Amino acid sequence: MSHADRGRGRSNAALVVTVRTDDLEGDDPLAGVRRQRRYEEAAFAASGSDYRAPAQNLLAFPGEGTGPVTASCSPGVTEADPATLLPPFVTEGIRSALPRFDRRLRGFVTREAVLVGVESRTSAPLRILGVDDGQSVSHPGLFPAGDGSGYAGGIVSSAVDGLRVAEQVVHAGRA
Ligand SMILES: Cc1cc2nc3c(=O)[nH]c(=O)nc-3n(C[C@H](O)[C@H](O)[C@H](O)COP(=O)(O)OP(=O)(O)OC[C@H]3O[C@@H](n4cnc5c(N)ncnc54)[C@H](O)[C@@H]3O)c2cc1C
């Protein structure tokens, strides 16, 4: 929970598109991490390799107009088309969702809105296999927990996973 006063002129939200395992190239365990790196590198290069973020006005994204390209993130943004940085199924997913969002949340698509990215993940693209009673079979004493374990995928599920694993650690200590 953030104690920020949310008093700025902008709000911040992510548009998330589901990536399935068959969207990945290769079926080795690190295929998701490779994909993440590829899009992060492309975004870095597209914005001039100086840590500014690639950004586009939300009306320009579906080709429906133009508007300002400003954002509060530091050190700033560089104009770039997300369609050149993301796989087509992701840009198509966002394009088709925007009119629906705007119908449900009137004003979501405005001249002032800016797409800033690339955000390459919401939860870990890996899962640690070989876990019995919370404990790694190959590395006893290791209790994978939370997002990085690949079994939780959000703030609450990661926190609850932490509680579950804490109980398993206590239980293993007693056994
Ligand atoms: C852009 C984005 C948006 C998201 N939006 C949402 C949302 O709206 N709702 C939601 O429920 N979830 C959201 N999530 C997912 C959520 O943030 C994570 O699932 C959750 O924070 C995972 O909690 P965690 O404690 O398991 O891991 P983390 O919060 O990642 O904590 C892991 C900690 O371990 C530290 N660490 C890593 N390696 C080491 C090391 N070797 N030594 C010591 N420390 C180390 C890290 O610095 C970090 O502090 C979002 C994630 C992202 C990236």
Ligand as a Chemical Component Dictionary entry (heavy atoms), coordinates in Angstrom:
data_LIG
# 
_chem_comp.id                   LIG 
_chem_comp.type                 NON-POLYMER 
_chem_comp.pdbx_formal_charge   0 
_chem_comp.three_letter_code    LIG 
# 
loop_
_chem_comp_atom.comp_id 
_chem_comp_atom.atom_id 
_chem_comp_atom.alt_atom_id 
_chem_comp_atom.type_symbol 
_chem_comp_atom.charge 
_chem_comp_atom.model_Cartn_x 
_chem_comp_atom.model_Cartn_y 
_chem_comp_atom.model_Cartn_z 
_chem_comp_atom.pdbx_ordinal 
LIG C1  C1  C 0 4.361  -3.802  -13.435 1  
LIG C2  C2  C 0 3.719  -4.748  -12.452 2  
LIG C3  C3  C 0 2.416  -4.542  -12.084 3  
LIG C4  C4  C 0 1.821  -5.394  -11.166 4  
LIG N1  N1  N 0 0.535  -5.140  -10.786 5  
LIG C5  C5  C 0 -0.038 -5.921  -9.869  6  
LIG C6  C6  C 0 -1.339 -5.607  -9.400  7  
LIG O1  O1  O 0 -1.981 -4.639  -9.811  8  
LIG N2  N2  N 0 -1.905 -6.448  -8.492  9  
LIG C7  C7  C 0 -1.234 -7.541  -7.998  10 
LIG O2  O2  O 0 -1.791 -8.276  -7.161  11 
LIG N3  N3  N 0 0.019  -7.837  -8.404  12 
LIG C8  C8  C 0 0.641  -7.050  -9.315  13 
LIG N4  N4  N 0 1.912  -7.341  -9.728  14 
LIG C9  C9  C 0 2.601  -8.541  -9.210  15 
LIG C10 C10 C 0 3.114  -8.305  -7.795  16 
LIG O3  O3  O 0 3.823  -7.085  -7.735  17 
LIG C11 C11 C 0 4.046  -9.467  -7.419  18 
LIG O4  O4  O 0 3.385  -10.715 -7.670  19 
LIG C12 C12 C 0 4.419  -9.406  -5.937  20 
LIG O5  O5  O 0 5.005  -8.155  -5.622  21 
LIG C13 C13 C 0 5.407  -10.521 -5.627  22 
LIG O6  O6  O 0 5.770  -10.441 -4.250  23 
LIG P1  P1  P 0 7.019  -11.230 -3.718  24 
LIG O7  O7  O 0 7.188  -10.802 -2.287  25 
LIG O8  O8  O 0 6.879  -12.691 -4.011  26 
LIG O9  O9  O 0 8.243  -10.740 -4.622  27 
LIG P2  P2  P 0 8.878  -9.273  -4.763  28 
LIG O10 O10 O 0 7.886  -8.205  -4.373  29 
LIG O11 O11 O 0 9.475  -9.246  -6.136  30 
LIG O12 O12 O 0 10.004 -9.278  -3.651  31 
LIG C14 C14 C 0 11.230 -9.979  -3.829  32 
LIG C15 C15 C 0 12.292 -9.199  -3.044  33 
LIG O13 O13 O 0 13.506 -9.970  -3.015  34 
LIG C16 C16 C 0 14.583 -9.094  -3.257  35 
LIG N5  N5  N 0 15.691 -9.906  -3.782  36 
LIG C17 C17 C 0 15.804 -10.479 -5.010  37 
LIG N6  N6  N 0 16.962 -11.159 -5.102  38 
LIG C18 C18 C 0 17.570 -11.019 -3.912  39 
LIG C19 C19 C 0 18.804 -11.507 -3.381  40 
LIG N7  N7  N 0 19.602 -12.295 -4.091  41 
LIG N8  N8  N 0 19.113 -11.160 -2.125  42 
LIG C20 C20 C 0 18.280 -10.390 -1.361  43 
LIG N9  N9  N 0 17.105 -9.897  -1.813  44 
LIG C21 C21 C 0 16.770 -10.218 -3.062  45 
LIG C22 C22 C 0 14.058 -8.092  -4.267  46 
LIG O14 O14 O 0 14.850 -6.907  -4.250  47 
LIG C23 C23 C 0 12.634 -7.860  -3.719  48 
LIG O15 O15 O 0 12.595 -6.844  -2.747  49 
LIG C24 C24 C 0 2.545  -6.484  -10.627 50 
LIG C25 C25 C 0 3.877  -6.672  -10.995 51 
LIG C26 C26 C 0 4.457  -5.820  -11.902 52 
LIG C27 C27 C 0 5.914  -6.020  -12.276 53 
# 
loop_
_chem_comp_bond.comp_id 
_chem_comp_bond.atom_id_1 
_chem_comp_bond.atom_id_2 
_chem_comp_bond.value_order 
_chem_comp_bond.pdbx_ordinal 
LIG C1  C2  SING 1  
LIG C2  C3  SING 2  
LIG C2  C26 DOUB 3  
LIG C3  C4  DOUB 4  
LIG C4  N1  SING 5  
LIG C4  C24 SING 6  
LIG N1  C5  DOUB 7  
LIG C5  C6  SING 8  
LIG C5  C8  SING 9  
LIG C6  O1  DOUB 10 
LIG C6  N2  SING 11 
LIG N2  C7  SING 12 
LIG C7  O2  DOUB 13 
LIG C7  N3  SING 14 
LIG N3  C8  DOUB 15 
LIG C8  N4  SING 16 
LIG N4  C9  SING 17 
LIG N4  C24 SING 18 
LIG C9  C10 SING 19 
LIG C10 O3  SING 20 
LIG C10 C11 SING 21 
LIG C11 O4  SING 22 
LIG C11 C12 SING 23 
LIG C12 O5  SING 24 
LIG C12 C13 SING 25 
LIG C13 O6  SING 26 
LIG O6  P1  SING 27 
LIG P1  O7  DOUB 28 
LIG P1  O8  SING 29 
LIG P1  O9  SING 30 
LIG O9  P2  SING 31 
LIG P2  O10 DOUB 32 
LIG P2  O11 SING 33 
LIG P2  O12 SING 34 
LIG O12 C14 SING 35 
LIG C14 C15 SING 36 
LIG C15 O13 SING 37 
LIG C15 C23 SING 38 
LIG O13 C16 SING 39 
LIG C16 N5  SING 40 
LIG C16 C22 SING 41 
LIG N5  C17 SING 42 
LIG N5  C21 SING 43 
LIG C17 N6  DOUB 44 
LIG N6  C18 SING 45 
LIG C18 C19 SING 46 
LIG C18 C21 DOUB 47 
LIG C19 N7  SING 48 
LIG C19 N8  DOUB 49 
LIG N8  C20 SING 50 
LIG C20 N9  DOUB 51 
LIG N9  C21 SING 52 
LIG C22 O14 SING 53 
LIG C22 C23 SING 54 
LIG C23 O15 SING 55 
LIG C24 C25 DOUB 56 
LIG C25 C26 SING 57 
LIG C26 C27 SING 58 
# 
